[in-house]
Amino acid sequence: MPTTAVSAVLALHYWAGAGHEFDAVRPLLPAGTQLFAPDLPGFGGQRAPAGFDYSVGAYADWVAGFIADNQLTDYVLVGHSLGGKVALALAATRPAGLRRLVLLAPSPPSPEPIADDDRAAALAAYGRPAEAEETFHKITRAPLADAVRQQVVADNLRSDQVAWDAWLLGGSLEDLTALMGEIAVPCHLLAGTADAAIPLAAQRAQTLPLLPPGTPLTEVPGAGHLLPYEAPAAVAAAIRG
């Protein structure tokens, strides 16, 4: 069914990333569309507000404040990985103006499937350039320009350690399943077939069943976890509806 065009898109980035991951998507959107892609607290250039507790709910409240500050009254919400879990929490509050939800390899509403050894390794990897490089190669599969590699690694290394640890030990483990019945807008789920961070099977088992009935799942062939970098055309197509 065709969707009504909206004038704004609000896009939320992945853990240890930044809003500029959506730069390649921007020119693929319809003329006149405003794309807002803020750095989330503790990542990119965004400092966390005083008293921020780094929970999924705190991030959702921060995004709600961003929406109010920018007077967004008709928008598509896009959430990638960490940003996907935050987008789900925000959508469950039924904010005014939200028209659709596009989820890109989201952290599932239930606890994210991370093995204890992998979680410990990720905690120990904070601030280490070699590990940041290794992570880039682990979570991507499609060929990417070296400038993109450098950007992804730099974003990893400038993450705030409190935000880094809080997601691994807290946010990624939160269980939002009881809230998912409150989502009242159309959703679209995208996942890379070669995603090693949150595999396609996990999206099928942990995310898709909790979304509104009839939500489509688009499998992006050969893509890893960083869909806005690896498959910007697929992301833009989902946003356009």
MARBA-3410 file (N, C-alpha, C, O; in Angstrom, 1 decimal):
241
0.8,-1.2,0.0,0.0,0.0,0.0,0.9,1.2,0.0,1.8,1.3,0.8 ~ 0.6,2.2,-0.9,1.5,3.4,-0.9,1.4,4.2,0.4,0.3,4.2,1.1 ~ 2.5,4.8,0.8,2.5,5.6,2.0,2.5,7.1,1.7,2.9,7.5,0.6 ~ 2.0,7.9,2.6,2.0,9.4,2.4,3.4,9.9,2.6,4.1,9.6,3.6 ~ 3.9,10.7,1.7,5.2,11.3,1.8,5.3,12.2,3.0,4.3,12.9,3.4
6.4,12.2,3.7,6.7,13.1,4.8,7.9,13.9,4.5,8.7,13.6,3.6 ~ 8.0,15.0,5.2,9.0,16.0,4.9,10.3,15.8,5.7,11.3,16.4,5.4 ~ 10.2,14.9,6.7,11.4,14.8,7.6,11.6,13.3,7.9,10.7,12.5,8.0 ~ 12.9,13.0,8.1,13.4,11.7,8.5,14.3,11.9,9.7,15.2,12.8,9.7 ~ 14.1,11.2,10.8,15.0,11.2,12.0,15.7,9.9,12.1,15.0,8.9,12.3
17.0,9.9,12.0,17.7,8.6,11.9,18.7,8.5,13.1,19.4,9.5,13.4 ~ 18.6,7.4,13.8,19.4,7.1,15.0,20.5,6.1,14.7,20.2,5.0,14.2 ~ 21.7,6.3,15.0,22.9,5.5,14.6,23.1,4.3,15.6,22.4,4.2,16.5 ~ 24.1,3.6,15.2,24.5,2.3,15.9,25.4,2.6,17.1,26.0,3.7,17.2 ~ 25.6,1.6,17.9,26.5,1.7,19.1,27.9,2.0,18.6,28.4,1.3,17.6
28.6,2.9,19.2,30.0,3.3,18.8,30.1,3.9,17.4,31.1,3.9,16.8 ~ 28.9,4.5,17.0,28.9,5.2,15.7,28.6,6.6,15.8,28.8,7.2,16.9 ~ 28.1,7.2,14.8,27.7,8.6,14.8,26.7,8.9,13.7,26.5,8.1,12.8 ~ 26.0,10.1,13.8,25.0,10.4,12.9,25.4,10.5,11.4,24.6,10.2,10.5 ~ 26.7,10.8,11.1,27.1,10.9,9.7,27.1,9.6,9.0,27.4,9.5,7.8
26.8,8.5,9.7,26.7,7.2,8.9,25.6,7.3,7.9,25.5,6.4,7.0 ~ 24.6,8.2,8.0,23.5,8.3,7.1,23.8,9.3,5.9,22.9,9.6,5.2 ~ 25.0,9.8,5.8,25.3,10.8,4.8,25.1,10.2,3.4,24.7,11.0,2.5 ~ 25.4,8.9,3.2,25.2,8.4,1.8,23.7,8.1,1.5,23.4,8.0,0.3 ~ 22.9,8.1,2.5,21.5,7.9,2.3,20.8,9.2,1.9,19.8,9.2,1.2
21.3,10.3,2.5,20.7,11.6,2.3,20.3,12.0,0.9,19.2,12.4,0.6 ~ 21.3,11.9,-0.1,21.0,12.3,-1.5,20.1,11.3,-2.2,19.6,11.7,-3.3 ~ 19.7,10.2,-1.6,18.9,9.2,-2.3,17.4,9.4,-1.9,16.5,8.7,-2.4 ~ 17.2,10.3,-0.9,15.8,10.6,-0.5,15.1,11.6,-1.4,15.8,12.4,-2.1 ~ 13.8,11.6,-1.4,13.1,12.6,-2.3,13.5,14.0,-2.1,13.8,14.4,-0.9
13.5,14.8,-3.1,13.9,16.2,-3.0,13.0,16.9,-1.9,11.8,16.7,-1.9 ~ 13.6,17.7,-1.1,12.9,18.4,-0.1,12.8,17.7,1.2,12.3,18.3,2.2 ~ 13.2,16.4,1.3,13.2,15.7,2.5,14.3,16.2,3.5,15.5,16.3,3.0 ~ 14.0,16.5,4.7,15.0,16.9,5.7,15.4,15.6,6.4,14.6,14.9,7.0 ~ 16.7,15.3,6.5,17.2,14.2,7.2,18.0,14.7,8.5,19.0,15.4,8.3
17.5,14.3,9.6,18.1,14.7,10.9,18.8,13.4,11.4,18.1,12.4,11.6 ~ 20.1,13.5,11.7,20.8,12.4,12.1,21.8,12.8,13.3,23.0,12.9,13.1 ~ 21.2,13.0,14.5,22.0,13.5,15.6,23.0,12.4,16.1,22.7,11.2,16.0 ~ 24.1,12.9,16.7,24.9,12.0,17.5,24.2,11.8,18.8,23.7,12.7,19.4 ~ 24.1,10.5,19.2,23.4,10.2,20.5,24.4,10.4,21.6,25.6,10.3,21.5
23.8,10.7,22.8,24.7,11.0,24.0,25.8,9.9,24.2,25.5,8.8,24.3 ~ 27.0,10.4,24.3,28.1,9.5,24.6,28.8,9.0,23.3,29.8,8.3,23.4 ~ 28.3,9.4,22.2,28.9,9.0,20.9,29.1,10.2,20.0,28.4,11.2,20.1 ~ 30.0,10.0,19.0,30.2,11.1,18.1,30.7,12.3,18.9,31.6,12.2,19.7 ~ 30.1,13.5,18.6,30.4,14.7,19.3,29.4,15.1,20.3,29.5,16.2,20.8
28.5,14.2,20.7,27.5,14.5,21.7,27.8,14.1,23.1,27.9,12.9,23.4 ~ 28.0,15.1,23.9,28.2,14.8,25.3,26.9,14.5,26.0,25.8,15.0,25.6 ~ 26.9,13.6,27.0,25.7,13.2,27.7,25.3,14.4,28.6,26.1,15.0,29.3 ~ 24.0,14.6,28.8,23.5,15.6,29.7,23.8,15.2,31.2,24.0,14.0,31.4 ~ 23.8,16.1,32.1,24.1,15.8,33.5,23.0,14.9,34.0,21.8,15.1,33.7
23.4,13.8,34.6,22.5,12.9,35.2,22.0,11.8,34.2,21.1,11.0,34.6 ~ 22.5,11.8,33.0,22.0,10.8,32.0,22.4,9.4,32.5,23.6,9.2,32.8 ~ 21.5,8.5,32.4,21.8,7.1,32.9,22.1,6.1,31.8,22.3,4.9,32.1 ~ 22.0,6.5,30.6,22.4,5.6,29.4,21.5,4.4,29.2,21.8,3.5,28.5 ~ 20.3,4.4,29.9,19.3,3.4,29.6,18.6,3.6,28.3,18.7,4.7,27.8
18.0,2.6,27.8,17.2,2.8,26.5,16.2,3.9,26.7,15.9,4.7,25.8 ~ 15.5,3.9,27.9,14.5,4.9,28.1,15.1,6.3,28.2,14.4,7.2,27.7 ~ 16.3,6.4,28.7,16.9,7.8,28.7,17.2,8.2,27.3,17.1,9.4,27.0 ~ 17.7,7.3,26.5,18.0,7.7,25.1,16.7,8.1,24.4,16.6,9.1,23.6 ~ 15.6,7.3,24.6,14.3,7.6,24.0,13.8,9.0,24.4,13.3,9.8,23.6
14.0,9.3,25.7,13.6,10.7,26.2,14.4,11.7,25.6,13.9,12.8,25.2 ~ 15.7,11.5,25.4,16.6,12.5,24.8,16.2,12.7,23.3,16.1,13.9,22.9 ~ 15.8,11.7,22.6,15.4,11.8,21.2,14.0,12.6,21.2,13.8,13.4,20.3 ~ 13.2,12.3,22.1,11.9,13.0,22.2,12.2,14.5,22.4,11.5,15.4,21.8 ~ 13.2,14.8,23.2,13.5,16.2,23.3,14.1,16.8,22.1,13.8,18.0,21.7
14.9,16.0,21.3,15.4,16.5,20.0,14.2,16.8,19.1,14.2,17.8,18.3 ~ 13.2,15.9,19.1,12.1,16.1,18.2,11.3,17.4,18.5,11.0,18.1,17.7 ~ 11.2,17.6,19.8,10.5,18.9,20.3,11.3,20.1,19.9,10.8,21.1,19.4 ~ 12.6,20.0,20.1,13.5,21.2,19.8,13.5,21.5,18.3,13.6,22.7,18.0 ~ 13.4,20.5,17.5,13.4,20.7,16.1,12.0,20.8,15.4,11.9,20.9,14.2
11.0,20.8,16.3,9.6,20.9,15.9,9.2,20.0,14.7,8.7,20.4,13.7 ~ 9.6,18.7,14.9,9.2,17.7,13.9,7.8,17.2,14.2,7.5,16.7,15.2 ~ 6.9,17.4,13.2,5.5,17.1,13.4,5.0,16.1,12.4,3.9,15.7,12.5 ~ 5.9,15.6,11.5,5.5,14.7,10.5,6.8,14.0,10.0,7.5,14.5,9.2 ~ 7.1,12.8,10.5,8.4,12.3,10.3,8.4,10.7,10.3,7.6,10.1,10.9
9.4,10.2,9.6,9.8,8.8,9.6,10.9,8.6,10.6,11.9,9.4,10.6 ~ 10.8,7.6,11.5,11.9,7.4,12.5,12.7,6.1,12.0,12.1,5.1,11.7 ~ 14.0,6.3,11.9,14.9,5.2,11.4,15.8,4.9,12.6,16.4,5.8,13.2 ~ 15.9,3.6,12.9,16.8,3.2,14.0,17.7,2.1,13.6,17.3,1.1,13.1 ~ 19.0,2.3,13.8,20.0,1.3,13.4,20.7,0.7,14.6,21.3,1.5,15.4
20.6,-0.6,14.8,21.3,-1.3,15.9,20.9,-0.7,17.2,19.7,-0.8,17.6 ~ 21.8,-0.1,18.0,21.4,0.6,19.3,20.2,1.5,19.0,19.2,1.6,19.7 ~ 20.4,2.3,17.9,19.3,3.3,17.6,18.0,2.6,17.3,17.0,3.2,17.4 ~ 18.0,1.3,16.8,16.8,0.6,16.6,16.1,0.3,17.8,14.8,0.4,17.9 ~ 16.8,-0.1,18.9,16.1,-0.4,20.2,15.6,0.9,20.8,14.5,0.9,21.3
16.3,2.0,20.6,15.8,3.3,21.1,14.6,3.7,20.3,13.6,4.2,20.9 ~ 14.6,3.5,19.0,13.4,3.8,18.2,12.2,3.0,18.6,11.1,3.6,18.6 ~ 12.4,1.8,18.9,11.3,0.9,19.3,10.7,1.5,20.6,9.5,1.6,20.8 ~ 11.6,1.8,21.6,11.1,2.4,22.9,10.3,3.7,22.7,9.3,3.9,23.3 ~ 10.8,4.5,21.8,10.2,5.8,21.5,8.8,5.6,20.8,7.8,6.2,21.2
8.8,4.7,19.8,7.6,4.4,19.1,6.5,3.9,20.0,5.3,4.1,19.8 ~ 6.9,3.1,21.0,5.9,2.6,22.0,5.2,3.6,22.8,4.1,3.4,23.4 ~ 5.7,4.8,22.8,5.1,5.9,23.5,4.1,6.7,22.6,3.4,7.6,23.1 ~ 4.0,6.2,21.4,3.1,6.8,20.4,3.3,8.4,20.3,2.3,9.1,20.5 ~ 4.5,8.8,20.0,4.7,10.2,19.9,3.9,10.9,18.7,3.8,10.2,17.7
3.5,12.1,18.9,2.7,12.8,17.9,3.6,13.0,16.7,4.8,13.4,16.9 ~ 3.1,12.8,15.5,3.9,13.1,14.3,4.6,12.0,13.7,5.0,12.0,12.5 ~ 4.8,10.9,14.5,5.5,9.7,13.9,4.6,9.0,12.9,3.4,8.6,13.2 ~ 5.1,8.8,11.7,4.3,8.2,10.7,4.7,6.7,10.4,3.8,5.8,10.2 ~ 6.0,6.4,10.4,6.5,5.1,10.1,7.8,4.8,10.9,8.4,5.8,11.3
8.1,3.6,11.1,9.3,3.2,11.7,10.1,2.2,10.8,9.6,1.2,10.4 ~ 11.4,2.6,10.6,12.3,1.8,9.7,13.4,1.3,10.6,14.1,2.1,11.2 ~ 13.5,0.0,10.8,14.5,-0.6,11.7,15.6,-1.3,10.8,15.4,-2.2,10.0 ~ 16.8,-0.8,11.1,18.0,-1.3,10.3,18.9,-2.2,11.3,19.5,-1.7,12.2 ~ 18.8,-3.5,11.1,19.6,-4.4,11.9,19.5,-4.0,13.4,20.5,-3.8,14.1
18.3,-3.9,13.9,18.1,-3.3,15.2,18.6,-4.3,16.3,18.5,-5.5,16.2 ~ 19.0,-3.7,17.4,19.1,-4.5,18.7,17.7,-4.9,19.0,16.8,-4.0,19.1 ~ 17.4,-6.2,19.2,16.1,-6.7,19.4,15.4,-6.1,20.7,16.1,-5.6,21.6 ~ 14.1,-6.1,20.7,13.4,-5.7,21.9,13.8,-6.5,23.1,13.8,-6.0,24.3 ~ 14.0,-7.8,22.9,14.5,-8.7,24.0,16.0,-8.5,24.1,16.6,-7.9,23.3
16.6,-9.1,25.2,18.1,-8.9,25.3,18.8,-9.4,24.1,18.5,-10.4,23.5 ~ 19.8,-8.5,23.7,20.6,-8.8,22.5,21.4,-10.1,22.6,22.0,-10.3,23.7 ~ 21.4,-10.9,21.6,22.2,-12.2,21.7,23.7,-12.0,21.6,24.3,-12.2,20.5 ~ 24.3,-11.7,22.7,25.8,-11.5,22.8,26.3,-12.5,23.8,25.9,-12.6,24.9 ~ 27.2,-13.4,23.3,27.8,-14.4,24.2,28.7,-13.7,25.3,29.2,-12.6,25.0
28.8,-14.3,26.4,29.5,-13.7,27.5,31.0,-13.4,27.2,31.5,-12.3,27.5 ~ 31.6,-14.3,26.4,33.0,-14.0,26.0,33.1,-12.8,25.1,34.0,-12.0,25.2 ~ 32.1,-12.7,24.2,32.1,-11.6,23.2,31.9,-10.3,23.9,32.5,-9.3,23.6 ~ 31.0,-10.3,24.9,30.7,-9.1,25.7,32.0,-8.7,26.5,32.3,-7.5,26.5 ~ 32.7,-9.6,27.1,33.9,-9.3,27.8,35.0,-8.8,26.9,35.7,-7.8,27.2
35.1,-9.3,25.7,36.0,-8.9,24.7,35.7,-7.5,24.2,36.6,-6.6,24.1 ~ 34.4,-7.2,24.0,34.0,-5.8,23.6,34.3,-4.8,24.7,34.8,-3.7,24.4 ~ 34.1,-5.1,25.9,34.4,-4.2,27.1,35.9,-3.9,27.1,36.3,-2.8,27.3 ~ 36.7,-5.0,26.9,38.2,-4.8,26.9,38.7,-4.1,25.7,39.8,-3.6,25.7 ~ 37.9,-4.0,24.6,38.4,-3.4,23.4,38.3,-1.9,23.4,38.8,-1.2,22.5
37.7,-1.3,24.4,37.5,0.1,24.4,38.8,0.9,24.2,39.8,0.7,24.9 ~ 38.7,1.8,23.2,39.9,2.8,23.0,41.1,2.2,22.4,42.1,2.8,22.3 ~ 41.0,0.9,21.8,42.1,0.3,21.2,42.0,0.3,19.7,41.1,-0.3,19.2 ~ 42.9,1.0,19.0,42.8,1.1,17.6,42.8,-0.2,16.9,42.1,-0.4,15.9 ~ 43.7,-1.2,17.3,43.7,-2.5,16.6,42.4,-3.2,16.7,41.9,-3.8,15.7
41.7,-3.1,17.9,40.4,-3.8,18.0,39.4,-3.1,17.2,38.4,-3.7,16.7 ~ 39.5,-1.7,17.1,38.5,-1.0,16.3,38.6,-1.4,14.9,37.6,-1.5,14.2 ~ 39.8,-1.6,14.4,40.0,-2.0,13.0,39.4,-3.4,12.8,38.7,-3.7,11.8 ~ 39.6,-4.3,13.8,39.1,-5.7,13.7,37.6,-5.7,13.7,37.0,-6.5,13.0 ~ 37.0,-4.8,14.5,35.6,-4.7,14.6,35.0,-4.3,13.3,34.0,-4.8,12.8
35.6,-3.3,12.6,35.1,-2.9,11.3,35.1,-4.1,10.4,34.0,-4.2,9.7 ~ 36.1,-4.9,10.3,36.1,-6.0,9.4,35.1,-7.1,9.8,34.6,-7.8,8.9 ~ 34.9,-7.2,11.1,33.9,-8.2,11.5,32.5,-7.8,11.2,31.7,-8.7,10.8 ~ 32.1,-6.6,11.3,30.7,-6.2,11.2,30.3,-5.7,9.8,29.1,-5.4,9.5 ~ 31.3,-5.6,8.9,30.9,-5.3,7.5,31.3,-6.4,6.5,32.2,-7.2,6.8
30.5,-6.5,5.4,30.8,-7.5,4.4,30.9,-6.9,3.0,31.7,-7.4,2.2 ~ 30.1,-5.9,2.7,30.1,-5.3,1.4,31.4,-4.5,1.2,31.9,-3.9,2.2 ~ 31.9,-4.4,0.0,33.1,-3.6,-0.2,32.9,-2.1,0.2,31.8,-1.5,-0.3 ~ 33.8,-1.5,0.9,33.6,-0.1,1.3,34.9,0.7,1.0,36.0,0.1,1.1 ~ 34.8,2.0,0.7,35.9,2.8,0.5,36.7,3.0,1.8,36.2,2.8,2.9
38.0,3.2,1.6,38.9,3.3,2.8,38.5,4.5,3.6,38.7,4.4,4.9 ~ 38.0,5.5,3.0,37.5,6.7,3.8,36.4,6.3,4.8,36.3,6.8,5.9 ~ 35.5,5.4,4.4,34.5,4.9,5.3,35.1,4.1,6.4,34.7,4.2,7.6 ~ 36.1,3.2,6.1,36.7,2.4,7.1,37.3,3.4,8.2,37.2,3.2,9.4 ~ 38.0,4.4,7.7,38.6,5.3,8.6,37.6,6.0,9.5,37.8,6.3,10.7
36.5,6.4,8.9,35.4,7.1,9.7,34.8,6.1,10.7,34.6,6.6,11.9 ~ 34.5,4.9,10.4,34.0,3.9,11.3,34.9,3.7,12.5,34.5,3.7,13.6 ~ 36.2,3.5,12.2,37.2,3.3,13.2,37.3,4.5,14.1,37.4,4.4,15.3 ~ 37.3,5.7,13.5,37.4,7.0,14.3,36.2,7.1,15.2,36.4,7.5,16.4 ~ 35.1,6.8,14.7,33.9,6.9,15.6,33.9,6.0,16.7,33.6,6.3,17.9
34.4,4.8,16.5,34.6,3.8,17.5,35.5,4.3,18.6,35.2,4.2,19.8 ~ 36.6,4.9,18.2,37.6,5.3,19.2,37.2,6.6,19.9,37.8,6.9,21.0 ~ 36.3,7.4,19.4,35.9,8.6,20.2,34.7,8.4,21.0,34.2,9.4,21.6 ~ 34.1,7.2,21.1,33.0,6.9,22.0,33.4,7.2,23.4,34.6,6.9,23.8 ~ 32.5,7.6,24.2,32.7,7.8,25.6,32.7,6.4,26.3,31.8,5.6,26.0
33.6,6.2,27.2,33.7,4.9,27.8,32.5,4.5,28.7,32.0,3.4,28.8 ~ 31.9,5.6,29.3,30.7,5.3,30.1,29.6,4.8,29.2,28.8,3.9,29.6 ~ 29.4,5.5,28.1,28.3,5.1,27.2,28.6,3.7,26.6,27.7,2.9,26.4 ~ 29.9,3.5,26.3,30.3,2.2,25.7,30.0,1.0,26.7,29.3,0.1,26.3 ~ 30.4,1.2,27.9,30.2,0.1,28.9,28.7,0.0,29.2,28.2,-1.1,29.4
28.0,1.1,29.3,26.6,1.1,29.7,25.7,0.3,28.7,24.8,-0.4,29.1 ~ 26.1,0.4,27.4,25.3,-0.3,26.5,25.6,-1.8,26.6,24.6,-2.6,26.5 ~ 26.8,-2.2,26.7,27.2,-3.6,26.8,26.6,-4.3,28.1,26.2,-5.4,28.0 ~ 26.6,-3.6,29.2,26.2,-4.1,30.4,24.8,-3.8,30.8,24.2,-4.5,31.7 ~ 24.2,-2.9,30.1,22.8,-2.5,30.5,21.8,-2.5,29.3,21.0,-3.3,29.1
22.0,-1.4,28.4,21.0,-1.2,27.4,20.7,-2.4,26.5,19.6,-2.7,26.1 ~ 21.8,-3.1,26.0,21.7,-4.2,25.1,20.9,-5.3,25.8,20.3,-6.2,25.1 ~ 20.9,-5.4,27.1,20.3,-6.5,27.8,18.8,-6.1,28.3,18.1,-7.0,28.8 ~ 18.4,-4.9,28.1,17.1,-4.5,28.5,16.0,-5.3,27.7,16.2,-5.7,26.6 ~ 14.9,-5.6,28.4,13.8,-6.3,27.8,12.6,-5.4,27.6,12.0,-5.0,28.6
12.3,-5.0,26.3,11.2,-4.1,26.0,10.0,-4.8,25.4,9.1,-4.2,24.9 ~ 10.0,-6.2,25.5,9.0,-6.9,24.8,7.6,-6.5,25.3,6.6,-6.5,24.5 ~ 7.4,-6.2,26.5,6.1,-5.8,27.0,5.5,-4.5,26.4,4.3,-4.3,26.5 ~ 6.4,-3.7,25.9,6.0,-2.4,25.3,5.6,-2.5,23.8,5.0,-1.6,23.3 ~ 6.0,-3.6,23.2,5.9,-3.6,21.7,4.5,-3.6,21.2,4.2,-3.2,20.1
3.5,-4.0,22.0,2.1,-4.0,21.6,1.6,-2.5,21.5,0.5,-2.3,20.9 ~ 2.4,-1.6,22.0,1.9,-0.2,21.9,2.3,0.5,20.6,1.9,1.6,20.4 ~ 3.1,-0.1,19.8,3.5,0.5,18.6,2.4,0.5,17.6,1.8,-0.6,17.3 ~ 2.0,1.6,17.1,0.8,1.8,16.3,1.0,2.3,15.0,0.1,2.8,14.3 ~ 2.3,2.3,14.5,2.6,2.8,13.1,3.1,1.7,12.3,3.6,0.7,12.9
3.1,1.8,11.0,3.7,0.8,10.1,5.2,0.7,10.3,5.8,1.7,10.6 ~ 5.7,-0.5,10.3,7.2,-0.7,10.5,7.7,-1.5,9.3,7.0,-2.1,8.5 ~ 9.0,-1.3,9.1,9.8,-2.1,8.0,11.1,-2.5,8.7,11.8,-1.6,9.2 ~ 11.4,-3.7,8.6,12.6,-4.3,9.2,13.6,-4.7,8.1,13.2,-5.4,7.1 ~ 14.9,-4.2,8.1,15.9,-4.6,7.2,17.0,-5.3,7.9,17.4,-4.9,9.1
17.6,-6.3,7.3,18.8,-7.0,7.9,19.6,-7.5,6.8,19.2,-8.0,5.8 ~ 21.0,-7.4,7.0,21.9,-8.0,6.0,22.0,-9.5,6.2,22.0,-10.0,7.3 ~ 22.1,-10.2,5.0,22.2,-11.6,5.1,23.5,-12.1,5.7,23.6,-13.3,6.1 ~ 24.5,-11.2,5.7,25.8,-11.6,6.2,26.2,-10.9,7.5,27.3,-10.7,7.8 ~ 25.1,-10.4,8.2,25.4,-9.7,9.5,25.9,-10.6,10.5,25.2,-11.6,11.0
27.1,-10.4,11.0,27.7,-11.2,12.0,27.5,-10.6,13.4,27.8,-11.3,14.4 ~ 27.0,-9.4,13.5,26.8,-8.7,14.8,25.5,-9.1,15.4,25.4,-9.6,16.6 ~ 24.4,-9.0,14.6,23.1,-9.4,15.0,22.5,-10.2,13.8,21.9,-9.6,12.9 ~ 22.7,-11.5,13.8,22.4,-12.3,12.6,20.9,-12.2,12.2,20.0,-11.9,13.0 ~ 20.7,-12.4,10.9,19.3,-12.4,10.4,18.4,-13.3,11.2,17.2,-13.0,11.4
18.9,-14.5,11.6,18.1,-15.4,12.3,17.6,-14.8,13.6,16.5,-15.1,14.0 ~ 18.4,-14.0,14.3,18.0,-13.3,15.5,16.9,-12.3,15.2,15.9,-12.2,16.0 ~ 17.0,-11.6,14.1,15.9,-10.7,13.7,14.6,-11.4,13.5,13.5,-10.9,13.9 ~ 14.7,-12.5,12.8,13.5,-13.3,12.6,12.8,-13.8,13.9,11.6,-13.9,14.0 ~ 13.7,-14.2,14.8,13.2,-14.8,16.0,12.8,-13.8,17.1,11.8,-14.0,17.9
13.6,-12.7,17.2,13.5,-11.8,18.4,12.8,-10.5,18.1,12.3,-9.8,19.0 ~ 12.9,-10.1,16.8,12.3,-8.8,16.5,11.0,-8.8,15.7,10.0,-8.3,16.1 ~ 11.1,-9.5,14.5,9.9,-9.5,13.6,8.6,-10.0,14.3,7.6,-9.3,14.1 ~ 8.6,-11.0,15.1,7.3,-11.5,15.7,6.7,-10.4,16.7,5.5,-10.5,16.9 ~ 7.5,-9.4,17.1,7.0,-8.5,18.1,6.5,-7.2,17.4,6.0,-6.3,18.1
6.7,-7.1,16.1,6.3,-5.9,15.3,4.9,-6.1,14.9,4.4,-7.2,14.9 ~ 4.2,-5.0,14.4,2.8,-5.1,14.0,2.7,-6.1,12.9,3.5,-6.3,12.1 ~ 1.5,-6.9,12.9,1.3,-7.9,11.9,1.5,-7.3,10.5,1.0,-6.2,10.2 ~ 2.1,-8.1,9.6,2.3,-7.7,8.3,3.6,-6.9,8.0,3.8,-6.5,6.9 ~ 4.3,-6.6,9.1,5.6,-5.9,8.9,6.5,-6.6,7.9,6.8,-7.8,8.2
7.0,-6.0,6.9,7.9,-6.7,6.0,9.3,-6.7,6.5,9.8,-5.9,7.2 ~ 10.0,-7.8,6.2,11.4,-8.0,6.5,12.1,-8.0,5.1,11.9,-8.9,4.3 ~ 13.0,-7.0,4.9,13.8,-7.0,3.7,15.2,-7.5,4.0,15.9,-7.0,4.9 ~ 15.6,-8.6,3.4,16.9,-9.2,3.5,17.8,-8.5,2.5,17.5,-8.6,1.3 ~ 18.9,-7.9,2.9,19.8,-7.2,2.0,21.0,-8.2,1.7,21.8,-8.4,2.6
21.0,-8.7,0.5,22.0,-9.7,0.1,23.5,-9.2,0.3,23.8,-8.1,-0.2 ~ 24.3,-10.0,0.9,25.7,-9.7,1.0,26.1,-8.6,2.0,27.3,-8.3,2.1 ~ 25.1,-8.0,2.7,25.4,-6.9,3.6,25.7,-7.4,5.0,25.1,-8.4,5.4 ~ 26.5,-6.7,5.7,26.8,-7.0,7.1,25.9,-6.1,8.0,24.7,-5.9,7.7 ~ 26.5,-5.6,9.0,25.7,-4.9,10.0,25.5,-3.4,9.7,24.5,-2.8,10.2
26.4,-2.8,9.0,26.4,-1.3,8.8,25.6,-1.0,7.5,26.2,-0.5,6.6 ~ 24.3,-1.2,7.5,23.5,-1.0,6.3,23.6,0.4,5.7,23.6,0.5,4.5 ~ 23.5,1.5,6.5,23.6,2.8,5.9,24.9,3.0,5.0,24.9,3.7,4.1 ~ 26.0,2.3,5.4,27.2,2.4,4.7,27.2,1.4,3.5,27.6,1.7,2.4 ~ 26.8,0.2,3.8,26.9,-0.9,2.9,25.8,-1.0,1.8,26.0,-1.5,0.7
24.6,-0.5,2.2,23.5,-0.6,1.3,22.6,0.6,1.4,21.4,0.5,1.7 ~ 23.1,1.8,1.1,22.3,3.0,1.3,21.1,3.1,0.4,20.1,3.7,0.8 ~ 21.2,2.5,-0.8,20.0,2.5,-1.7,18.8,1.7,-1.1,17.7,2.1,-1.1 ~ 19.1,0.5,-0.4,18.1,-0.3,0.2,17.5,0.5,1.4,16.3,0.4,1.6 ~ 18.4,1.2,2.1,17.9,2.0,3.3,17.0,3.1,2.8,15.9,3.3,3.4
17.4,3.8,1.8,16.6,4.9,1.2,15.3,4.4,0.7,14.2,5.1,0.9 ~ 15.3,3.2,0.0,14.0,2.7,-0.5,13.0,2.4,0.6,11.8,2.6,0.5 ~ 13.5,1.8,1.7,12.7,1.5,2.9,12.1,2.8,3.5,10.9,2.9,3.9 ~ 12.9,3.9,3.5,12.5,5.1,4.1,11.4,5.7,3.2,10.4,6.3,3.7 ~ 11.6,5.6,1.9,10.6,6.2,0.9,9.3,5.4,1.0,8.2,5.9,0.7
9.4,4.2,1.5,8.1,3.4,1.6,7.7,2.8,0.3,6.7,2.1,0.2
END
